[in-house]
Amino acid sequence: MIPIIDLASADRDALVAEIRSACVNVGFFYVKNHGISDDVINKAVLAAERFFALPIDAKTKLDIHATPNFKGYTALLGENTNPENNGDLHEGFDIGWEPEMAACACEIPSDGAMSGTNVWPENLPGFREDVLAYYHAAVKLGLLLFPLFALALNLPEDFFADKVTKPAAIMRLLHYPPQSPQPAGGVEGIGAHTDYECFTILWQQDNVPALQVMNTNGNWIDAVPIPGTLVLNLGDQFARWTNDVFKSTVHRAINATGKKRYSIPLFFGTDYDVKLEPIPSCITPDNPAKYEVITAGEYVKSRLEATYAHSAI
């Protein structure tokens, strides 16, 4: 069961308790009253539809392999999230932080291999502005969530404040063509995986279910779209930081609806120079430290390199 959490709850202690339960037991939850307006969402979705409708040669001019920081366009089967598969059946367009229209006075990330500028399509008026408007709205939401995650870990509310000063947030516009309910040839919309950052804020299209989450029994359950909500799921950075107290849950997407599907995930990580050292309170004799210490940027880059390796130019 994936819980639905109301971020507008007047009882903050109860809200924190709900978040902790979801993070420890599931790793996934829906949020409602999240503060991102329908207008901002709808413009970003329309921007995605316009971009993916472009001719293939216009999109491949922005090929993600041509950038050193994994920004730009990914073609169908251009990544392979599950190493046991033969490619992911979706197109993507990735961006990172830009200061224009910023929702907070944060610095431009400049530390590590993942930093760098975005690439944008030509002759697509309003695209950049509409995509960035959603990006910054989602970043604002993410910054509001970090104190709640800290409290859920029994840490000071500002524990993460000095670790997310330069939002290492990658956002993707995704387009999934329809496919068979039983994918053939090791090809899924996106293969089974865990996300790489602290947490993901996902908008998914109403009436086009595709997202599936693996429960604690190893069975796939549907994370169906619920109007007015976003999906939150934890990623590997939080799992490493909390020594697996917070769950980074395996999930995948299979679009068997016969319709095109669009989604917009924003992957919110810690600053790239922050070391992912286990929080002392998350280490016990029964739960000793499990992970080697690595910087957030090194970890994200290593996972992305593996994901795109099979389609490298």
PyMOL commands that set and color helices and strands:
alter all, ss='L'
color gray80, all
select helices_A, chain A and resi 12-25+38-52+56-60+64-66+127-152+161-163+236-241+280-282+296-311
alter helices_A, ss='H'
color red, helices_A
select strands_A, chain A and resi 4-6+28-32+72-74+87-88+91-95+168-176+187-188+190-193+199-204+211-214+220-222+229-234+251-253+261-269
alter strands_A, ss='S'
color yellow, strands_A
deselect
rebuild
show_as cartoon
